[in-house]
Amino acid sequence: MTGNSALALPKTPSPAALTAALLARGVCRALDQLAYASLLEFPLANGRRADILALGRGGDLVIVEIKTSVADFLADRKWAEYRDFADRFYFAVPDSFPAALIPEECGLIVADAFTASLIRDGMAKPLPPPRRRVVTLRFALAAAGRLRRHLDPHGAL
């Protein structure tokens, strides 16, 4: 994770960055309970970066975009560009967020630092098999690379 990311914590994180990281933790814990493996800050082929990409046991892919406030949500309209890389798309927000702002075709997750609740499923839009294969392989390679760097942070890059 890079220092410029909303989910990576710099030495002195802003309140929004800290909130995003805590919401991500709660969402990933909930996804784990639903048998999804998740990666934070997943780079997409279109140059965007998904806050969370999760892979289910059946091969389904889910993207979760974290929004810490109404201002954060209103300032960001790039989320529609994520739809081509997942079967379902969700927004994860804190409990205080007005749910009515989230578009109906998007799923809604309410999260805190410890867990998350699925409020509404995102509209299913199954990926074409070639795209699914590419995204799944990139997920596997990213996960393996992150694990290797975690286990051997000073190893050869």
C-alpha positions as CSV (number, residue, x, y, z in Angstrom):
1,M,0.0,0.0,0.0
2,T,1.2,3.5,-0.8
3,G,1.3,6.5,1.4
4,N,-1.1,8.3,-1.0
5,S,-3.9,5.9,-0.5
6,A,-6.9,6.5,1.7
7,L,-6.6,3.0,3.2
8,A,-2.8,3.1,3.9
9,L,-2.0,4.8,7.1
10,P,0.8,7.4,6.9
11,K,2.7,8.2,10.1
12,T,0.1,10.7,11.1
13,P,-3.1,9.7,9.4
14,S,-5.8,12.2,8.7
15,P,-9.1,11.5,10.5
16,A,-10.7,10.4,7.1
17,A,-7.8,8.0,6.4
18,L,-8.1,6.5,9.8
19,T,-11.8,6.1,9.4
20,A,-11.4,4.5,6.0
21,A,-8.8,2.0,7.4
22,L,-11.1,1.1,10.3
23,L,-14.1,0.6,8.0
24,A,-12.0,-1.5,5.7
25,R,-11.0,-3.7,8.6
26,G,-14.7,-4.2,9.6
27,V,-15.7,-4.9,6.0
28,C,-12.9,-7.4,5.5
29,R,-13.8,-9.2,8.8
30,A,-17.4,-9.5,7.6
31,L,-16.4,-10.7,4.2
32,D,-14.2,-13.3,5.8
33,Q,-17.3,-14.6,7.7
34,L,-19.0,-14.9,4.4
35,A,-16.1,-17.0,3.0
36,Y,-14.6,-14.2,0.8
37,A,-10.9,-13.6,0.5
38,S,-10.3,-9.8,0.3
39,L,-7.5,-7.6,-0.8
40,L,-7.2,-3.9,-0.1
41,E,-6.2,-1.3,-2.6
42,F,-6.5,-3.5,-5.6
43,P,-5.3,-1.9,-8.9
44,L,-7.7,-2.4,-11.8
45,A,-6.7,-2.6,-15.4
46,N,-8.4,0.7,-16.2
47,G,-6.0,2.6,-13.8
48,R,-8.5,2.8,-11.0
49,R,-7.9,1.2,-7.6
50,A,-10.7,-0.6,-5.7
51,D,-10.7,-0.1,-2.0
52,I,-11.5,-3.8,-1.5
53,L,-11.7,-6.6,-4.1
54,A,-13.1,-9.8,-2.7
55,L,-13.2,-13.3,-4.2
56,G,-15.8,-15.8,-3.1
57,R,-15.6,-19.6,-3.0
58,G,-17.6,-19.9,-6.2
59,G,-15.3,-17.5,-8.1
60,D,-17.6,-14.5,-7.7
61,L,-15.9,-11.1,-7.5
62,V,-17.1,-8.2,-5.3
63,I,-15.8,-4.6,-5.2
64,V,-16.4,-2.5,-2.1
65,E,-15.8,1.2,-2.2
66,I,-15.5,2.9,1.2
67,K,-17.0,6.3,1.8
68,T,-16.3,8.0,5.1
69,S,-18.7,10.9,4.7
70,V,-21.3,12.5,2.5
71,A,-18.7,14.9,1.2
72,D,-16.4,11.9,0.3
73,F,-19.3,10.2,-1.6
74,L,-20.3,13.4,-3.5
75,A,-16.8,14.2,-4.5
76,D,-16.2,10.8,-6.1
77,R,-18.0,9.7,-9.2
78,K,-15.4,7.3,-10.6
79,W,-17.1,4.3,-8.9
80,A,-19.1,3.5,-12.0
81,E,-15.8,2.6,-13.7
82,Y,-15.4,-0.3,-11.2
83,R,-18.5,-2.2,-12.4
84,D,-16.6,-3.9,-15.3
85,F,-14.3,-5.7,-12.8
86,A,-16.8,-7.4,-10.4
87,D,-20.1,-9.3,-10.3
88,R,-21.4,-6.9,-7.6
89,F,-20.5,-3.5,-6.4
90,Y,-21.0,-2.2,-2.8
91,F,-20.5,1.0,-0.9
92,A,-19.4,0.6,2.7
93,V,-20.2,3.6,4.9
94,P,-20.4,4.4,8.6
95,D,-23.7,4.1,10.5
96,S,-24.2,7.9,10.4
97,F,-24.2,7.9,6.6
98,P,-27.6,8.6,4.9
99,A,-28.4,5.4,3.1
100,A,-30.8,7.1,0.7
101,L,-27.8,8.6,-1.1
102,I,-26.5,5.3,-2.3
103,P,-27.8,4.4,-5.8
104,E,-30.3,1.5,-5.9
105,E,-28.1,-0.6,-8.3
106,C,-25.3,-0.5,-5.7
107,G,-25.1,-2.7,-2.6
108,L,-24.9,-1.1,0.8
109,I,-22.7,-2.2,3.7
110,V,-22.7,-0.4,7.1
111,A,-19.4,-0.9,8.8
112,D,-17.4,0.0,11.9
113,A,-13.9,-0.9,13.0
114,F,-14.9,-4.4,14.1
115,T,-17.6,-5.7,11.7
116,A,-20.1,-4.8,9.0
117,S,-23.7,-5.5,8.1
118,L,-25.0,-6.1,4.6
119,I,-28.0,-3.8,4.2
120,R,-28.7,-4.3,0.5
121,D,-27.2,-6.5,-2.2
122,G,-25.7,-4.9,-5.2
123,M,-27.3,-5.6,-8.5
124,A,-25.7,-8.7,-10.1
125,K,-23.9,-8.1,-13.3
126,P,-21.9,-11.3,-14.0
127,L,-18.5,-10.8,-15.6
128,P,-17.8,-12.3,-19.0
129,P,-15.6,-15.5,-18.5
130,P,-12.5,-14.0,-20.1
131,R,-12.6,-10.9,-17.8
132,R,-13.3,-13.1,-14.7
133,R,-10.3,-15.2,-15.5
134,V,-8.0,-12.1,-15.9
135,V,-9.3,-10.5,-12.7
136,T,-9.1,-13.7,-10.7
137,L,-5.5,-14.4,-11.9
138,R,-4.5,-10.8,-11.0
139,F,-6.1,-11.3,-7.6
140,A,-4.1,-14.5,-7.0
141,L,-0.8,-12.9,-8.1
142,A,-1.4,-9.8,-6.0
143,A,-2.2,-12.0,-2.9
144,A,0.8,-14.2,-3.4
145,G,3.1,-11.2,-3.9
146,R,1.7,-9.4,-0.8
147,L,2.2,-12.6,1.3
148,R,5.7,-13.0,0.1
149,R,6.6,-9.4,0.9
150,H,5.0,-9.8,4.3
151,L,7.0,-12.9,5.0
152,D,10.3,-11.6,3.5
153,P,10.1,-7.8,3.5
154,H,13.8,-7.4,2.6
155,G,13.9,-10.1,0.0
156,A,14.5,-9.6,-3.7
157,L,11.8,-7.7,-5.5
